[in-house]
């Protein structure tokens, strides 16, 4: 194992969070008709699905792919 600077791990997490928020928001918005001119607007069931997808992105990405998208890009895996 190599020592990865903490700033890389924090930056990867923040970028992953922003990417997941944007991607899953538009995906769920598109699938449920929640897209607006400014982005997406979700409430009720679609909002719960969106939250579940954003939360699941991290453990699924780490377990199945050995790290999330930005962890791979920034080489921030421990």
ABEGO torsion letter per residue (X at the ends): XBBBBAAAAAAAAAAAAAAAAAAAAAAAAAAAGABBAAEBBBBEAAAAAAAAAAAAAAAAAAAAAGEBAAAAAAGABX
